[in-house]
Amino acid sequence: MATALTNQHVAPLINIRGLTRRYQMGDTAIVALRGVNLSIYPNEYVAIMGPSGSGKSTLMNMIGCLDSPDDGSYELNGKTVSKMRDNQLARIRNREIGFVFQTFNLLARASALHNVELPLIYAGMSQKDRMEKAHQALDKVGLTDRTSHKPGEMSGGQRQRVAIARALVTNPSIVLADEPTGNLDSQTGNEIMALFDELHSNGQTIILVTHEADVAEHAHRKIVLLDGEIESDTTTNN
């Protein structure tokens, strides 16, 4: 297995050891992850790839604190999240992780501004501070003039930019993007990937889960899963 070079003088942002996840489907036990070991460092730009059934979606759910392992440990930003209860995981998700989904997951009847401020409402932030941060996040993704527009009044690319602004608004430790260009045409997808490149150059840690080779090429590190194990872990000179 090819191994990525990492900065051993910096504490890992994500530290996963022996991570195992099993599912029961009828009488069949499926091992989705088989003792995965993985460290991801601050300001890395990582693509996680693999065929259907390789375990990449399960690993994404683990990294995003949407699921818990059967065995092994997961530390995020120095916190052992693999042993946390559901309410604790919800707080970690809101504070540490910005999610970007293929289907955008926006509220159809809410403005771009309200969609972006939602994580801050859950965090208990005052309305004044929420508005300021939501405006800043929309400005960061180039949507200053679309704050009052609803998702149905925007293009697919603009909707994904709203989703990215929502992911950024809490200043998360990582942005976790699941097939972020999957519902976009190629030109719009390239624009969204250019935005991710810019965010990374400004210091954001980004983890992409994708099956598209051209999307993965934007990352500086590529992790390929096969049958619940890391088949390869390589860095590029991007």
Phi and psi in degrees as GROMACS dihedral restraints (atoms count N, CA, C in turn):
[ dihedral_restraints ]
;  ai    aj    ak    al  type     phi  dphi    fc
    3     4     5     6     1   -74.1    20    10
    4     5     6     7     1   139.3    20    10
    6     7     8     9     1  -117.5    20    10
    7     8     9    10     1   136.2    20    10
    9    10    11    12     1   -74.6    20    10
   10    11    12    13     1   143.6    20    10
   12    13    14    15     1   -82.4    20    10
   13    14    15    16     1   137.3    20    10
   15    16    17    18     1  -132.1    20    10
   16    17    18    19     1   161.4    20    10
   18    19    20    21     1   -83.4    20    10
   19    20    21    22     1   100.4    20    10
   21    22    23    24     1   -72.6    20    10
   22    23    24    25     1    -8.7    20    10
   24    25    26    27     1   -88.4    20    10
   25    26    27    28     1    -3.4    20    10
   27    28    29    30     1  -116.7    20    10
   28    29    30    31     1   136.4    20    10
   30    31    32    33     1   -66.4    20    10
   31    32    33    34     1   137.5    20    10
   33    34    35    36     1   -64.9    20    10
   34    35    36    37     1   142.7    20    10
   36    37    38    39     1   -74.2    20    10
   37    38    39    40     1   -39.9    20    10
   39    40    41    42     1  -120.4    20    10
   40    41    42    43     1   128.2    20    10
   42    43    44    45     1  -132.8    20    10
   43    44    45    46     1   107.3    20    10
   45    46    47    48     1  -114.0    20    10
   46    47    48    49     1   130.2    20    10
   48    49    50    51     1  -135.0    20    10
   49    50    51    52     1   123.8    20    10
   51    52    53    54     1    61.2    20    10
   52    53    54    55     1    31.8    20    10
   54    55    56    57     1   -71.2    20    10
   55    56    57    58     1   123.5    20    10
   57    58    59    60     1  -131.0    20    10
   58    59    60    61     1   136.9    20    10
   60    61    62    63     1  -139.2    20    10
   61    62    63    64     1   127.2    20    10
   63    64    65    66     1  -118.2    20    10
   64    65    66    67     1   147.2    20    10
   66    67    68    69     1  -126.5    20    10
   67    68    69    70     1   146.0    20    10
   69    70    71    72     1  -105.3    20    10
   70    71    72    73     1   119.6    20    10
   72    73    74    75     1  -119.9    20    10
   73    74    75    76     1    96.7    20    10
   75    76    77    78     1    66.5    20    10
   76    77    78    79     1  -125.1    20    10
   78    79    80    81     1   -90.8    20    10
   79    80    81    82     1     1.3    20    10
   81    82    83    84     1  -104.2    20    10
   82    83    84    85     1   129.8    20    10
   84    85    86    87     1   -95.6    20    10
   85    86    87    88     1   124.4    20    10
   87    88    89    90     1  -112.1    20    10
   88    89    90    91     1   126.6    20    10
   90    91    92    93     1   -95.7    20    10
   91    92    93    94     1   106.1    20    10
   93    94    95    96     1   -81.2    20    10
   94    95    96    97     1   -34.9    20    10
   96    97    98    99     1  -130.3    20    10
   97    98    99   100     1   135.7    20    10
   99   100   101   102     1  -120.3    20    10
  100   101   102   103     1    81.4    20    10
  102   103   104   105     1    62.7    20    10
  103   104   105   106     1    46.9    20    10
  105   106   107   108     1   -71.9    20    10
  106   107   108   109     1   133.1    20    10
  108   109   110   111     1  -114.6    20    10
  109   110   111   112     1   129.2    20    10
  111   112   113   114     1  -158.4    20    10
  112   113   114   115     1   133.5    20    10
  114   115   116   117     1  -123.8    20    10
  115   116   117   118     1   135.4    20    10
  117   118   119   120     1  -126.8    20    10
  118   119   120   121     1   133.6    20    10
  120   121   122   123     1  -104.7    20    10
  121   122   123   124     1   159.4    20    10
  123   124   125   126     1   -54.6    20    10
  124   125   126   127     1   138.1    20    10
  126   127   128   129     1    68.4    20    10
  127   128   129   130     1    18.0    20    10
  129   130   131   132     1   -78.4    20    10
  130   131   132   133     1   155.3    20    10
  132   133   134   135     1  -124.7    20    10
  133   134   135   136     1   102.8    20    10
  135   136   137   138     1  -118.1    20    10
  136   137   138   139     1   136.2    20    10
  138   139   140   141     1  -111.1    20    10
  139   140   141   142     1   131.1    20    10
  141   142   143   144     1  -108.0    20    10
  142   143   144   145     1   122.9    20    10
  144   145   146   147     1  -127.7    20    10
  145   146   147   148     1   170.4    20    10
  147   148   149   150     1   154.4    20    10
  148   149   150   151     1   154.5    20    10
  150   151   152   153     1   -68.7    20    10
  151   152   153   154     1   169.6    20    10
  153   154   155   156     1   -55.6    20    10
  154   155   156   157     1   131.5    20    10
  156   157   158   159     1    86.6    20    10
  157   158   159   160     1     4.2    20    10
  159   160   161   162     1   -77.7    20    10
  160   161   162   163     1   -20.9    20    10
  162   163   164   165     1   108.8    20    10
  163   164   165   166     1     1.0    20    10
  165   166   167   168     1   -66.7    20    10
  166   167   168   169     1   -37.5    20    10
  168   169   170   171     1   -68.5    20    10
  169   170   171   172     1   -38.1    20    10
  171   172   173   174     1   -64.0    20    10
  172   173   174   175     1   -42.8    20    10
  174   175   176   177     1   -63.5    20    10
  175   176   177   178     1   -40.2    20    10
  177   178   179   180     1   -59.3    20    10
  178   179   180   181     1   -44.5    20    10
  180   181   182   183     1   -63.7    20    10
  181   182   183   184     1   -34.7    20    10
  183   184   185   186     1   -68.1    20    10
  184   185   186   187     1   -48.9    20    10
  186   187   188   189     1   -60.8    20    10
  187   188   189   190     1   -37.7    20    10
  189   190   191   192     1   -82.1    20    10
  190   191   192   193     1     4.9    20    10
  192   193   194   195     1    59.1    20    10
  193   194   195   196     1    31.7    20    10
  195   196   197   198     1   -94.0    20    10
  196   197   198   199     1   -10.1    20    10
  198   199   200   201     1  -150.1    20    10
  199   200   201   202     1   161.2    20    10
  201   202   203   204     1  -120.8    20    10
  202   203   204   205     1   147.5    20    10
  204   205   206   207     1   -76.5    20    10
  205   206   207   208     1   158.2    20    10
  207   208   209   210     1   -80.0    20    10
  208   209   210   211     1   -36.2    20    10
  210   211   212   213     1  -142.8    20    10
  211   212   213   214     1   159.0    20    10
  213   214   215   216     1    96.0    20    10
  214   215   216   217     1   178.8    20    10
  216   217   218   219     1  -131.1    20    10
  217   218   219   220     1   152.3    20    10
  219   220   221   222     1  -139.3    20    10
  220   221   222   223     1   118.6    20    10
  222   223   224   225     1  -110.4    20    10
  223   224   225   226     1   131.4    20    10
  225   226   227   228     1  -121.9    20    10
  226   227   228   229     1   116.0    20    10
  228   229   230   231     1    54.3    20    10
  229   230   231   232     1    41.2    20    10
  231   232   233   234     1    84.3    20    10
  232   233   234   235     1    -1.1    20    10
  234   235   236   237     1  -107.7    20    10
  235   236   237   238     1   132.9    20    10
  237   238   239   240     1   -82.1    20    10
  238   239   240   241     1    94.5    20    10
  240   241   242   243     1   -85.0    20    10
  241   242   243   244     1   -17.4    20    10
  243   244   245   246     1   -66.0    20    10
  244   245   246   247     1   -17.4    20    10
  246   247   248   249     1  -106.8    20    10
  247   248   249   250     1     5.6    20    10
  249   250   251   252     1   -79.7    20    10
  250   251   252   253     1   153.7    20    10
  252   253   254   255     1   -80.4    20    10
  253   254   255   256     1   168.6    20    10
  255   256   257   258     1   -58.2    20    10
  256   257   258   259     1   -42.4    20    10
  258   259   260   261     1   -67.7    20    10
  259   260   261   262     1   -34.0    20    10
  261   262   263   264     1   -69.3    20    10
  262   263   264   265     1   -40.2    20    10
  264   265   266   267     1   -62.8    20    10
  265   266   267   268     1   -37.4    20    10
  267   268   269   270     1   -61.0    20    10
  268   269   270   271     1   -40.8    20    10
  270   271   272   273     1   -66.2    20    10
  271   272   273   274     1   -41.2    20    10
  273   274   275   276     1   -62.1    20    10
  274   275   276   277     1   -45.2    20    10
  276   277   278   279     1   -57.9    20    10
  277   278   279   280     1   -42.1    20    10
  279   280   281   282     1   -71.0    20    10
  280   281   282   283     1   -34.0    20    10
  282   283   284   285     1   -93.3    20    10
  283   284   285   286     1   -36.4    20    10
  285   286   287   288     1  -104.4    20    10
  286   287   288   289     1   -19.7    20    10
  288   289   290   291     1  -127.2    20    10
  289   290   291   292     1   128.3    20    10
  291   292   293   294     1  -105.5    20    10
  292   293   294   295     1   119.7    20    10
  294   295   296   297     1   -96.5    20    10
  295   296   297   298     1   137.8    20    10
  297   298   299   300     1  -128.6    20    10
  298   299   300   301     1   120.1    20    10
  300   301   302   303     1  -109.1    20    10
  301   302   303   304     1   157.6    20    10
  303   304   305   306     1   -59.2    20    10
  304   305   306   307     1   -37.5    20    10
  306   307   308   309     1   -95.5    20    10
  307   308   309   310     1    13.3    20    10
  309   310   311   312     1    72.1    20    10
  310   311   312   313     1   -45.2    20    10
  312   313   314   315     1    56.1    20    10
  313   314   315   316     1    47.6    20    10
  315   316   317   318     1   -99.5    20    10
  316   317   318   319     1   154.4    20    10
  318   319   320   321     1   -77.3    20    10
  319   320   321   322     1   120.3    20    10
  321   322   323   324     1   -64.4    20    10
  322   323   324   325     1   -33.2    20    10
  324   325   326   327     1   -93.9    20    10
  325   326   327   328     1     1.8    20    10
  327   328   329   330     1  -103.6    20    10
  328   329   330   331     1   150.2    20    10
  330   331   332   333     1   -70.6    20    10
  331   332   333   334     1   166.5    20    10
  333   334   335   336     1   -57.3    20    10
  334   335   336   337     1   -42.1    20    10
  336   337   338   339     1   -61.7    20    10
  337   338   339   340     1   -44.5    20    10
  339   340   341   342     1   -68.5    20    10
  340   341   342   343     1   -38.2    20    10
  342   343   344   345     1   -59.9    20    10
  343   344   345   346     1   -40.5    20    10
  345   346   347   348     1   -72.5    20    10
  346   347   348   349     1   -33.9    20    10
  348   349   350   351     1   -79.8    20    10
  349   350   351   352     1    -9.8    20    10
  351   352   353   354     1   -53.0    20    10
  352   353   354   355     1   -47.9    20    10
  354   355   356   357     1   -59.4    20    10
  355   356   357   358     1   -28.8    20    10
  357   358   359   360     1   -76.7    20    10
  358   359   360   361     1   -29.3    20    10
  360   361   362   363     1   -63.2    20    10
  361   362   363   364     1   -47.1    20    10
  363   364   365   366     1   -62.6    20    10
  364   365   366   367     1   -28.9    20    10
  366   367   368   369     1   -81.1    20    10
  367   368   369   370     1    -6.8    20    10
  369   370   371   372     1    81.4    20    10
  370   371   372   373     1    21.9    20    10
  372   373   374   375     1   -77.2    20    10
  373   374   375   376     1   149.3    20    10
  375   376   377   378     1   -65.7    20    10
  376   377   378   379     1   156.1    20    10
  378   379   380   381     1   -61.1    20    10
  379   380   381   382     1   -41.3    20    10
  381   382   383   384     1   -60.4    20    10
  382   383   384   385     1   -48.1    20    10
  384   385   386   387     1   -66.8    20    10
  385   386   387   388     1   -37.2    20    10
  387   388   389   390     1   -60.3    20    10
  388   389   390   391     1   -47.1    20    10
  390   391   392   393     1   -61.3    20    10
  391   392   393   394     1   -43.0    20    10
  393   394   395   396     1   -62.8    20    10
  394   395   396   397     1   -46.9    20    10
  396   397   398   399     1   -68.9    20    10
  397   398   399   400     1   -37.4    20    10
  399   400   401   402     1   -66.0    20    10
  400   401   402   403     1   -41.6    20    10
  402   403   404   405     1   -62.1    20    10
  403   404   405   406     1   -41.7    20    10
  405   406   407   408     1   -63.1    20    10
  406   407   408   409     1   -41.4    20    10
  408   409   410   411     1   -66.6    20    10
  409   410   411   412     1   -41.2    20    10
  411   412   413   414     1   -67.3    20    10
  412   413   414   415     1   -35.3    20    10
  414   415   416   417     1   -64.7    20    10
  415   416   417   418     1   -38.0    20    10
  417   418   419   420     1   -62.1    20    10
  418   419   420   421     1   -31.1    20    10
  420   421   422   423     1  -101.1    20    10
  421   422   423   424     1    11.8    20    10
  423   424   425   426     1    78.3    20    10
  424   425   426   427     1    30.0    20    10
  426   427   428   429     1  -121.8    20    10
  427   428   429   430     1    35.2    20    10
  429   430   431   432     1   -56.7    20    10
  430   431   432   433     1   -34.1    20    10
  432   433   434   435     1   -93.4    20    10
  433   434   435   436     1    12.3    20    10
  435   436   437   438     1  -123.2    20    10
  436   437   438   439     1    18.9    20    10
  438   439   440   441     1   -62.9    20    10
  439   440   441   442     1   -33.6    20    10
  441   442   443   444     1   -93.8    20    10
  442   443   444   445     1    -2.6    20    10
  444   445   446   447     1   -78.5    20    10
  445   446   447   448     1   143.8    20    10
  447   448   449   450     1   -90.5    20    10
  448   449   450   451     1   160.8    20    10
  450   451   452   453     1   -52.4    20    10
  451   452   453   454     1   -38.2    20    10
  453   454   455   456     1   -67.9    20    10
  454   455   456   457     1   -13.2    20    10
  456   457   458   459     1   -99.7    20    10
  457   458   459   460     1     8.1    20    10
  459   460   461   462     1  -125.6    20    10
  460   461   462   463     1   159.2    20    10
  462   463   464   465     1   -74.6    20    10
  463   464   465   466     1   169.8    20    10
  465   466   467   468     1   -60.2    20    10
  466   467   468   469     1   -41.3    20    10
  468   469   470   471     1   -63.8    20    10
  469   470   471   472     1   -39.8    20    10
  471   472   473   474     1   -67.2    20    10
  472   473   474   475     1   -38.3    20    10
  474   475   476   477     1   -63.2    20    10
  475   476   477   478     1   -40.3    20    10
  477   478   479   480     1   -68.4    20    10
  478   479   480   481     1   -32.8    20    10
  480   481   482   483     1   -65.0    20    10
  481   482   483   484     1   -38.1    20    10
  483   484   485   486     1   -61.2    20    10
  484   485   486   487     1   -44.0    20    10
  486   487   488   489     1   -62.1    20    10
  487   488   489   490     1   -38.2    20    10
  489   490   491   492     1   -68.5    20    10
  490   491   492   493     1   -40.8    20    10
  492   493   494   495     1   -60.0    20    10
  493   494   495   496     1   -42.1    20    10
  495   496   497   498     1   -61.6    20    10
  496   497   498   499     1   -39.2    20    10
  498   499   500   501     1   -66.1    20    10
  499   500   501   502     1   -31.5    20    10
  501   502   503   504     1   -86.8    20    10
  502   503   504   505     1   -17.5    20    10
  504   505   506   507     1   -66.3    20    10
  505   506   507   508     1   -23.8    20    10
  507   508   509   510     1   -93.3    20    10
  508   509   510   511     1     6.8    20    10
  510   511   512   513     1    53.1    20    10
  511   512   513   514     1    59.0    20    10
  513   514   515   516     1   -72.5    20    10
  514   515   516   517     1   159.7    20    10
  516   517   518   519     1   -66.7    20    10
  517   518   519   520     1   -38.9    20    10
  519   520   521   522     1  -135.3    20    10
  520   521   522   523     1   149.0    20    10
  522   523   524   525     1  -104.3    20    10
  523   524   525   526     1   122.4    20    10
  525   526   527   528     1  -111.1    20    10
  526   527   528   529     1   111.4    20    10
  528   529   530   531     1  -113.5    20    10
  529   530   531   532     1   123.5    20    10
  531   532   533   534     1  -104.5    20    10
  532   533   534   535     1   107.8    20    10
  534   535   536   537     1    46.3    20    10
  535   536   537   538     1    57.0    20    10
  537   538   539   540     1   -65.3    20    10
  538   539   540   541     1   -17.4    20    10
  540   541   542   543     1  -110.4    20    10
  541   542   543   544     1     9.3    20    10
  543   544   545   546     1   -60.8    20    10
  544   545   546   547     1   -30.0    20    10
  546   547   548   549     1  -105.8    20    10
  547   548   549   550     1    19.0    20    10
  549   550   551   552     1  -119.0    20    10
  550   551   552   553     1   151.5    20    10
  552   553   554   555     1   -70.4    20    10
  553   554   555   556     1   167.3    20    10
  555   556   557   558     1   -62.2    20    10
  556   557   558   559     1   -40.6    20    10
  558   559   560   561     1   -65.7    20    10
  559   560   561   562     1   -45.2    20    10
  561   562   563   564     1   -65.8    20    10
  562   563   564   565     1   -38.4    20    10
  564   565   566   567     1   -59.8    20    10
  565   566   567   568     1   -40.8    20    10
  567   568   569   570     1   -63.1    20    10
  568   569   570   571     1   -37.3    20    10
  570   571   572   573     1   -66.2    20    10
  571   572   573   574     1   -40.6    20    10
  573   574   575   576     1   -66.1    20    10
  574   575   576   577     1   -40.3    20    10
  576   577   578   579     1   -67.5    20    10
  577   578   579   580     1   -33.6    20    10
  579   580   581   582     1   -63.1    20    10
  580   581   582   583     1   -35.8    20    10
  582   583   584   585     1   -66.3    20    10
  583   584   585   586     1   -42.7    20    10
  585   586   587   588     1   -60.7    20    10
  586   587   588   589     1   -41.0    20    10
  588   589   590   591     1   -59.1    20    10
  589   590   591   592     1   -42.8    20    10
  591   592   593   594     1   -65.6    20    10
  592   593   594   595     1   -42.5    20    10
  594   595   596   597     1   -61.5    20    10
  595   596   597   598     1   -41.3    20    10
  597   598   599   600     1   -64.9    20    10
  598   599   600   601     1   -41.5    20    10
  600   601   602   603     1   -64.2    20    10
  601   602   603   604     1   -21.1    20    10
  603   604   605   606     1   -92.8    20    10
  604   605   606   607     1     7.9    20    10
  606   607   608   609     1   108.0    20    10
  607   608   609   610     1    -0.8    20    10
  609   610   611   612     1   -78.7    20    10
  610   611   612   613     1   134.4    20    10
  612   613   614   615     1   -80.6    20    10
  613   614   615   616     1   126.9    20    10
  615   616   617   618     1  -127.1    20    10
  616   617   618   619     1   133.1    20    10
  618   619   620   621     1  -123.4    20    10
  619   620   621   622     1   118.0    20    10
  621   622   623   624     1  -102.2    20    10
  622   623   624   625     1   134.6    20    10
  624   625   626   627     1  -110.3    20    10
  625   626   627   628     1   116.7    20    10
  627   628   629   630     1  -153.1    20    10
  628   629   630   631     1   155.1    20    10
  630   631   632   633     1  -107.6    20    10
  631   632   633   634     1     1.3    20    10
  633   634   635   636     1   -94.8    20    10
  634   635   636   637     1   119.4    20    10
  636   637   638   639     1   -62.0    20    10
  637   638   639   640     1   -37.4    20    10
  639   640   641   642     1   -69.6    20    10
  640   641   642   643     1   -30.7    20    10
  642   643   644   645     1   -70.2    20    10
  643   644   645   646     1   -44.7    20    10
  645   646   647   648     1   -62.1    20    10
  646   647   648   649     1   -27.4    20    10
  648   649   650   651     1   -63.1    20    10
  649   650   651   652     1   -21.3    20    10
  651   652   653   654     1   -71.2    20    10
  652   653   654   655     1   -27.3    20    10
  654   655   656   657     1   -73.6    20    10
  655   656   657   658     1   159.3    20    10
  657   658   659   660     1   -97.4    20    10
  658   659   660   661     1    -8.3    20    10
  660   661   662   663     1  -143.6    20    10
  661   662   663   664     1   134.5    20    10
  663   664   665   666     1  -123.7    20    10
  664   665   666   667     1   122.5    20    10
  666   667   668   669     1  -112.3    20    10
  667   668   669   670     1   123.8    20    10
  669   670   671   672     1  -111.7    20    10
  670   671   672   673     1   125.9    20    10
  672   673   674   675     1  -101.3    20    10
  673   674   675   676     1   148.3    20    10
  675   676   677   678     1  -149.8    20    10
  676   677   678   679     1   124.4    20    10
  678   679   680   681     1    52.8    20    10
  679   680   681   682     1    41.8    20    10
  681   682   683   684     1    79.2    20    10
  682   683   684   685     1     8.1    20    10
  684   685   686   687     1  -128.7    20    10
  685   686   687   688     1   157.3    20    10
  687   688   689   690     1   -78.8    20    10
  688   689   690   691     1   114.4    20    10
  690   691   692   693     1   -81.5    20    10
  691   692   693   694     1   -40.3    20    10
  693   694   695   696     1  -150.7    20    10
  694   695   696   697     1   153.4    20    10
  696   697   698   699     1  -146.2    20    10
  697   698   699   700     1   101.6    20    10
  699   700   701   702     1  -128.5    20    10
  700   701   702   703     1   153.6    20    10
  702   703   704   705     1  -109.2    20    10
  703   704   705   706     1   157.4    20    10
  705   706   707   708     1  -121.3    20    10
  706   707   708   709     1   175.6    20    10
  708   709   710   711     1  -102.6    20    10
  709   710   711   712     1    28.2    20    10
